[in-house]
């Protein structure tokens, strides 16, 4: 598949890299290259303008509340309109934890301070004093096959409680842990080709089928559905063993 290429844009790699979230980009690149698909990864930090035509897939990692506050002005000035356009054009975007929250309308801290976010997705986040921490597991609705759920395993550590609006579907539903808010059983968000989650760890190496879902959607959007038949499977023996171990440990 050497005639194919995906260009990955990694937003704020020097700041939003909590709990090894950069491992998601490494995973995508390696799974592409193991299939003979060229992968170009470019980081976009503070002050750099995002041009959506330069990329096929975007990634935003997680960060602490202070780091998000620092990034807001830059995101509004240099990246907001491009992110909105990329979403509208159905480019693939994966956002984790803080990156997930930033895509929403606002974040209200537990003491009442409200931060306006970029408003790319119909959701908002409210902070609380207690953190939601630990290994967790949720079903992924986009990977359900013949009624059998696919479990995503990960690690959550967030004080923000995220609530989805009517225009956004959850990525899945919690089996073990807290997910979006610890109340309604939802986890993450899914809108067009945008996928959001609180799953650190990093997420994709622990869940290779989900990583391949993102790759397949990016390839299909760029080259058409026919290319998917040429995407060979990989030997994921070790990844599947690790996934099943955590799945069993968490009650799946």
C-alpha positions in Angstrom: 0.0 0.0 0.0 3.0 2.2 -0.5 1.0 4.6 -2.8 -1.1 5.6 0.2 -0.2 8.2 2.9 -1.9 9.7 5.9 -0.8 13.1 7.4 -1.3 13.3 11.2 -1.5 16.7 13.0 -0.6 16.5 16.7 -1.9 19.6 18.5 0.1 21.0 21.5 2.4 17.9 21.8 4.7 19.7 24.3 1.8 20.6 26.7 -1.0 18.1 26.2 0.8 14.9 26.9 -0.6 13.7 30.2 -0.1 10.0 31.0 1.7 9.2 27.7 -1.0 10.4 25.4 1.6 10.9 22.7 1.7 7.1 22.5 -1.5 7.3 20.5 0.3 9.1 17.7 3.2 6.7 17.9 0.7 3.8 17.6 -1.1 5.2 14.6 2.2 5.9 12.8 3.5 2.4 13.5 0.3 0.6 12.5 0.3 2.6 9.2 4.0 1.9 8.5 3.7 -1.8 9.3 1.1 -1.9 6.5 3.4 -0.1 4.1 1.4 3.2 4.3 3.4 6.3 4.6 2.8 8.3 7.8 3.8 11.9 8.3 3.4 13.4 11.8 3.7 17.1 12.5 3.3 18.8 15.8 1.6 22.2 16.1 2.4 24.1 19.3 1.6 27.5 20.7 1.5 30.2 18.1 1.3 27.9 15.1 -1.7 28.2 12.8 -3.5 25.1 11.9 -4.4 24.6 8.2 -6.8 21.7 8.0 -5.9 20.9 4.3 -2.4 19.9 5.6 -3.7 16.9 7.5 -5.9 13.8 7.2 -6.1 13.0 11.0 -5.8 15.3 14.0 -5.0 14.4 17.6 -5.3 16.4 20.8 -4.1 14.9 24.1 -4.9 15.6 27.7 -3.5 18.2 30.2 -4.2 19.7 33.6 -6.7 22.5 34.1 -3.9 25.1 34.3 -2.5 24.0 31.0 -5.9 24.2 29.3 -6.3 27.7 30.6 -3.0 28.8 29.1 -3.9 27.3 25.7 -7.3 28.8 25.3 -6.3 32.1 23.8 -4.0 30.4 21.3 -6.6 27.8 20.4 -9.2 30.5 19.8 -6.8 32.6 17.7 -4.8 30.0 15.7 -6.8 26.7 15.6 -10.5 27.1 16.3 -11.8 27.9 12.8 -9.6 25.2 11.3 -10.9 22.6 13.8 -14.5 23.6 13.0 -13.8 23.3 9.3 -12.0 19.9 9.7 -15.0 18.5 11.7 -17.5 19.8 9.1 -15.4 18.2 6.3 -15.5 14.9 8.3 -11.8 14.6 8.9 -10.8 12.2 11.6 -10.1 13.7 15.0 -9.2 11.9 18.3 -9.3 14.0 21.5 -8.4 12.7 25.0 -9.4 14.1 28.4 -8.4 17.8 28.4 -8.4 17.9 24.6 -11.9 16.4 24.7 -13.1 19.1 27.1 -11.5 22.0 25.0 -13.7 21.0 22.0 -16.8 21.7 24.1 -18.6 25.0 24.9 -17.3 25.7 28.4 -15.7 24.4 31.6 -17.0 25.6 34.9 -14.7 24.9 37.8 -16.0 23.6 41.2 -15.6 27.1 42.7 -17.7 28.8 39.9 -15.0 30.1 37.5 -16.1 29.6 33.9 -13.8 29.2 31.0 -15.2 29.6 27.4 -13.9 26.8 25.2 -13.9 26.6 21.4 -17.5 25.3 20.9 -16.7 22.7 18.3 -19.0 20.1 19.9 -22.3 20.3 21.7 -21.1 19.5 25.2 -19.8 21.2 28.4 -17.8 20.3 31.5 -18.3 21.1 35.2 -15.5 20.5 37.7 -15.8 19.0 41.1 -13.4 18.7 44.1 -13.1 14.9 44.0 -11.3 13.3 41.1 -12.4 10.2 39.2 -9.4 8.0 39.0 -8.6 4.4 38.1 -8.6 1.8 35.4 -11.9 1.6 33.7 -13.7 0.0 30.8 -16.5 0.9 28.4 -18.3 -0.4 25.4 -17.5 1.3 22.0 -20.8 1.7 20.1 -18.9 2.3 16.8 -17.3 -1.2 17.1 -20.4 -3.2 18.0 -20.7 -6.3 15.8 -23.9 -8.3 15.6 -24.9 -7.1 19.0 -21.6 -8.1 20.7 -20.0 -5.1 22.4 -16.3 -4.3 22.0 -14.8 -3.1 25.3 -12.2 -0.3 25.4 -9.9 -0.4 28.4 -8.1 2.6 29.7 -7.2 4.8 32.7 -9.2 7.8 33.7 -8.1 10.7 36.0 -10.3 13.8 35.8 -12.3 16.1 38.0 -14.3 17.4 35.1 -17.8 16.0 34.6 -18.8 16.2 31.0 -22.4 16.3 29.8 -23.4 15.8 26.1 -25.9 17.9 24.2 -28.5 16.5 21.8 -26.2 16.8 18.8 -23.5 14.5 20.1 -23.7 10.8 20.8 -21.6 9.1 23.5 -18.6 7.0 22.3 -19.8 4.2 24.5 -21.2 3.2 27.9 -19.4 2.5 31.1 -19.0 -1.1 32.3 -16.5 -0.3 35.1 -15.5 3.2 36.3 -17.0 6.7 35.9 -16.7 7.8 32.3 -18.1 11.2 31.3 -19.5 12.2 34.7 -20.1 9.2 36.9 -23.8 9.7 36.7 -25.4 8.8 33.4 -23.2 5.9 32.4 -21.9 7.5 29.2 -18.3 7.8 28.2 -16.7 10.0 25.6 -18.3 11.6 22.6 -18.8 10.8 18.9 -19.8 13.3 16.2 -19.2 12.7 12.5 -15.5 11.5 12.5 -14.7 13.0 15.8 -14.0 10.6 18.7 -13.4 11.8 22.2 -12.6 9.9 25.4 -11.3 10.2 28.9 -9.1 7.2 28.3 -5.4 7.7 29.0 -2.9 4.9 29.1 -2.4 5.7 26.1 -5.7 4.6 24.6 -4.8 3.2 21.1 -2.0 0.7 21.9 -4.4 -1.0 24.5 -7.3 -1.1 22.0 -5.9 -2.0 18.5 -9.3 -2.4 16.9 -10.2 1.1 17.8 -6.9 2.4 16.4 -7.6 0.6 13.1 -11.1 2.1 13.1 -9.6 5.6 13.0 -7.1 4.6 10.3 -9.8 3.0 8.2 -12.0 6.1 8.4 -9.2 8.4 7.5 -8.2 6.2 4.5 -11.8 5.9 3.3 -12.3 9.7 3.5 -9.1 10.4 1.5 -9.1 7.5 -1.0 -12.6 6.0 -1.0 -14.1 2.9 0.4 -12.3 0.5 -2.0 -9.0 1.0 -0.3 -10.2 -0.7 2.8 -10.1 -4.0 1.2 -6.4 -3.6 0.7 -5.6 -2.8 4.3 -4.1 -6.1 5.6 -4.6 -7.2 9.2 -1.6 -7.0 11.6 -0.4 -9.6 14.1 -1.8 -8.2 17.3 -1.2 -11.2 19.5 0.5 -9.3 22.3 -1.9 -6.4 22.1 -5.0 -8.7 22.2 -3.5 -10.6 25.2 -3.0 -7.4 27.1 -6.4 -6.1 26.2 -8.1 -9.3 27.3 -6.2 -9.4 30.6 -7.5 -5.9 31.5 -10.9 -6.7 30.2 -11.1 -9.8 32.5 -9.6 -7.8 35.4 -12.3 -5.2 35.0 -15.2 -7.7 34.8 -15.7 -8.0 31.0 
